Amino acid sequence: MSDLIPKNVDLAKVKLSPKGFIQLVLALVVVFAAVEIARWLIGKIRNVGRKTGGQLVAV
């Protein structure tokens, strides 16, 4: 977990600031959601490609 936090961030300030903590949680949620959406879209593209005889190619 400590590897995910940039070295220049002061952990004391992050822990003492509820706003900073909320922003950190929101950032993690946004990243997680973006990854899930990307995986879902790639899966859809690949499925469509199979159904149409492989004309669409997922990058």
C-alpha positions in Angstrom: 0.0 0.0 0.0 2.8 2.4 0.8 4.1 2.0 -2.8 1.0 3.7 -4.1 1.6 6.9 -2.1 4.0 9.4 -3.7 7.1 10.0 -1.6 6.6 13.8 -1.5 3.2 13.5 0.2 3.3 14.3 3.9 1.4 11.4 5.5 0.7 13.4 8.7 -1.1 16.1 6.7 -3.1 13.4 4.8 -4.2 11.7 8.0 -5.1 14.9 9.7 -7.1 16.3 6.8 -10.6 14.7 6.2 -10.8 16.5 2.9 -7.6 15.1 1.7 -8.6 11.6 2.8 -11.9 11.9 1.0 -10.1 13.1 -2.2 -7.8 10.1 -1.9 -10.7 7.7 -1.6 -12.5 9.4 -4.5 -9.4 9.2 -6.7 -9.0 5.5 -6.0 -12.7 4.9 -6.8 -12.4 6.8 -10.1 -9.4 4.9 -11.1 -11.0 1.6 -10.2 -14.2 2.5 -12.1 -12.2 3.6 -15.2 -10.3 0.2 -15.2 -13.5 -1.8 -14.9 -15.2 0.2 -17.6 -12.2 -0.2 -19.9 -12.2 -4.0 -19.3 -15.9 -4.2 -20.0 -15.6 -2.2 -23.2 -12.7 -4.3 -24.4 -14.7 -7.5 -23.7 -17.6 -6.1 -25.7 -15.4 -5.2 -28.6 -13.8 -8.6 -28.6 -17.3 -10.3 -28.4 -18.6 -8.2 -31.3 -15.4 -9.1 -33.3 -16.1 -12.8 -32.8 -19.7 -12.5 -33.8 -18.9 -10.6 -37.0 -16.2 -13.0 -38.1 -13.3 -11.2 -36.5 -13.6 -8.0 -38.6 -13.2 -5.7 -35.5 -9.8 -6.1 -33.8 -9.4 -5.0 -30.1 -6.1 -3.1 -29.7 
